[in-house]
């Protein structure tokens, strides 16, 4: 049965305007004039409230199947509560990790009857699974995620340049993107060793921030740009935190290299100067950087250099944050934000005098 929804503020491709939306079989069927309502169709009038299309969050860790941290039921209800009607689940926090067809089918089975919104699953690229990529592509995954540094999950190992080359050769044929956690281990390991040698206090946020320097992101992104240019295969940089990488991304885009980039709500909202020592609920990787860095990310987003905002929603049991000890090097890295992204971004856009039309 068709339904009609109307408002004086409906966000359409042409901007906000009065309109009536007709929905049939859970899909938008038509956009009509505000007062053009078929007589037999029930109407819900939202007055002056803004009516938006459902949001897509392409970076979510659901942890299902295999972990009791969160499942499809609660994750997708959180998504719906925040206006997210489609999400794409990352391949590493489930057991088994989504690196082959059997694992993909296990994930789909786990979701059956429990998903409140539409969802898809990224496939994973790990050392030794290059021959599994095309079968996963044929089974419907929209792309593949990899880590250039330890992922935090022992079953989802980081890849090196040789692994990336094998994967990109496969993805060339599939026409699908490679998504990359763009931090290299070398700068992180060196910084961490130096901090430990100096007796740094791991309760201080400044210690954690120093342990994951901008160079880890910048060097990783330089590698990815070089490979994207060579293979002419789309590479997507997930959760960009370091504004120092923006000039090389801009240069790559100007040369037609197929690089896209996202940042996350937390990088646009929080800043290092505001994070209390020991407050490990703020731990994520890459880390939350300073106010100047945040401002530069906003500028890049407003200019279109950053293509999208995702959440990197990554919950865990509270005990894994080790909040009582407050040691950043012991806490799980991840911020749970799936149901909060829209209101936080709305508040941020309002504060910057932006709207949903130009934000």
N, C-alpha and C positions, 0 to 999 in steps of 0.2 A: 504494500500500500504506500502510495506517495505521501510525503509530508512537505509542508512549507515552513520556512524559517525566514524571518525578516528583521531588518534593523535599518536605522538611518546611517549606520556606519558598518558597512560590509567591505572587507578588504578584498578587492578584485585585482586582476593584473593591471588595471588602469588606475588603481588607487582606492581610497575609501570613498564610498558613495552609498546612498540609499538603495536598497535592493531587496528582492525576495529570492531565496534559494529554494529550488525544488529538489528533493532528495527521493530517489527511488532505489530500493534494494540496497540501502546503506551507501549509495554513491550519489554525488552531486550530479543531477541530470540537466539542470538549466539555471541560469541567472536571469531573473526577470526584473522589470521595474518594480519599485517598492509597492505600488498599489495594484499590481497585476497578479492576482491570486485566483487560481481555478476554484470555482465554487464548491467542488466536492472534496477539496483537499484540506485536511485540518491544518490550522496555522498556529505557530508559536511566535509571538511578537516579542523581540528583545529590546524594544524601545531604542534608546540611544547607545546601548552597549555595543562595543566593537565585536563583530563576528569574524573570526579568523579561520583559514583552513587549518586542518590538523597539522601539528608539527611533526617533523621527522628527526629523530635522534639517532645518528649513525654510529655512535660510539658508546655502547652499553655493555657492562659485564654482568650477566645474569647468574652465573655460577651453577647452572643446571644443565645436565644432570650431574650427580656425583658429589655435590657439596650441599650442606644444609645451611649455607650462609644466606642464600636467598633463592627463590625459585621463580618460574614463569608467572605464577599466580600473583605474587606480591609485586614483582617487578613491573608487570604489565598494568596492574591496578595503579601503581605509583605513576606510571607513564600517563595513563588516562586522566588521573587527577590533575596533572600538569599540562593537559592539552596536547600530549604527544600521542598520535594515533598510529605511528609506524616507528619501530626501532630496529636496529641491526645489532645483533649480539656478537661480541668478540669471541675468538676461538680458544682462549687459553684457560679460563677459570672453571671450566667444566671437566668432568672426568667421564669418558676420555676427552682429551683435547680435540678440537675439530680439525684434524689434519688428514683425515681419510674418509671414505664413504661410510664405513661402519659407524664412525663417530658422529657424522652428520645425521645419520638415521637415528642414532640414540638420542640426539638432541631434539629432533623432530618428534620422536615418540614422547619424550619428557614434556614437550609443550602441548601435546594434543589434549584438548579439553581444558587447558589452564590459561590460555592466552586471551586477554581482554582487549588487546589491540593487535594490529597487523605486525608481523615481525619477519626478519630474515636473519640468516647466519653468515658471517664472514667465514671463509676458510682460513687455515693457518699455513704459513710457510716456516718450516723448521729444517734443520740439517737432515738430509736424507729422504725427504718426502716429495721431491720434484715430480716423480712419476704419479703421484696422487693428485696433482693440481688439476690436470685436464678432466679427470673423472669428476672431481668436485665441481668444476666449472660446468660440466654437462649436467650435473645434478641440480644446478640452479643457484649456487652461491654467487653473490654479486661482485666479489673481489676477495683479496687475500691479505692477511695481516702478518707482519713479521716484527721482530725485535732485534735491534742492533746491540743490545745490552741485556743482561740477565732480566728476565721478565718478572721474577718473583715466584714463578711456578717452575719447578724443576722439570716437569714433563713438557714444557714449551721452551725449548732452548733457543738462544740467540743465533742469528745467522751472520756469516762473514761475507766478504765481497764475492768469493767463489760461489757460495750458496745463492746469493742474490742473482748472479749471472745465470745460473741454472734455472732459477725460478722465472726470471724475466724472459728468457727464451721461450718458456712455456706460455707465459701470459701474453706474449706477442701474438701467439696463435689464437688464444682465447679472447683477446680484446678486452680483458678485464684489468682493473687497476691493482697495483700493489700498495698497501697501506703500511707505513713504517713508523714504529716508535723510534724517533730520531735522536738517540743519544748513543755515543760511542763509549765503550767501557774504559778505554785508555785514560782520558782526562778524569773520569770519575775515580778510577782506581788510584791514580797518582795523587789526586787531591785528598782522598780518604786516608791514604798512607801517611801523607804529610800531616794531616790533622791528628791522627792517632799518635804519631811520633812526637808531636808538640804537646800532647796531653790535653787536647781540646775537650771541652765540656759538651757532651752529646745531649744534654738537656736544653742547650741554647739553640734556638732556631737558626741563628747565624752560622752555627757549625754545620747543620744539615744543608743549608743553602750553599755554603762554601764547598761541600762535598760533591755537589752536582753542578759544576761551573757551566757558564754559557758555552765554553769551548766544546763541551760534549755534544751540545745540540748543533752548533755551527759546523763542526767537522763532519758530523753525521749527515747534515743536510747538503753540504758540499759534495759528499760522496753520492748521495741520492740524485742530485741534479746531474752530476756527470753520467750516471747510469741511465737516467731518463733520456738524456740527450743522445746517448749512444744507441739505446734500444728503441727510442721513440715509442715508449710504452708508458702509459699514465702512472705516475707515482703520487700518492697522497700522503702528506705529512700530517700525522695526527697530533693533537694537543700541543701545538707550538706554544712554548712559554718564553723563549728568549727572543726579544726584539732585535738582538744583534744579527740574527739570520735574515731579517727582512730585506736588506739591500741585495743580497745575493738571490733571494727569491724573486725580487722585482726584476733584476737583470735577466734571470732565467726566463721569466714570463715574457719579457720584451723580445727575447730571441726565439719565442715559440716553443720552448721546451715544455712538455706536458707535465707540469708540476701544479698540484693544488694543495691547499693548506687549510687546516682548521685550527681554531683555538678553543678554549673551554670557558664556561661561565666563571669558574673559580679564578682564572687568570685575569679576567676582566673586572672582577669584583674585589678580591682580596689583594693585599700587598704585604711584602715581607716586613715592613716597619710596623705593621699592625698585629703581627702574630706573636702571642705570648710564648715565652720559653716553656717547654714541657707540654704545650698544647698539641699533642700528636694527632688530634682529629684533623688537623690541617695538612697532614703529610700526604703528598702526592708526588709523582715523578713524571716529567720534570717538576722542579719545585716552584712554588709561588715566589716571584721575583719582586723587585722594588717598585715604588710608585711611578718612577720615570719609565720603567719598562712597561708597566700597565698602560700608561698614557700612549706609548708608542704602538702597543697592540690595538688600542681603540682607534688610533688614527689609521692604521693599516686596514682595520675592518671597515671603517667609514669610507676609505678610498677604494675598497674592493680588492685589495691585495690579499687579505685573508678572505677566503671564500665562504666560510660557514662557522657557526658556533655549535659545538656538541657539549656533552656533559662529561664523558669518561666516567660515568656512574660506576663506582666500584666499591660496593659495600663489603663489610666483613663483620664477624662477631665482635662486640665491643672489647672483649679481652685481648684481641689481636692488636689493638691500638696501644696497649700497655700504658694507659693514661696515668695510672698511679705512679709508675716509675718515670714517665715523661721523657724517655730516651728515644730520640728520633731514629737512631740506628737500629732499634729493635722493633719499632712499630710497623704495621702493615701500611703500605702506601696506597691510598685510594680515598676518594671523597664521594659519598653517596648524595646525589643531587637530582635524581631523575624527575621527581615531582615538584622540584623547586625552581627549575631553570627558567621557566617562563615568568613567574613573578619577580625573580631576581633581575632578569634582563629587562623586564618592563620598568622596574624601578631605576635601573641604571640608565636606560634610554631616556626616561623622563628627566633624570638629573642632568643629562647632557643635552637637554632640549632637542632630542631626536624623537621620531615617531616610528610606528611600525611601517610606515611607508618608505622612510629613508634610512631607517636604522638597520 
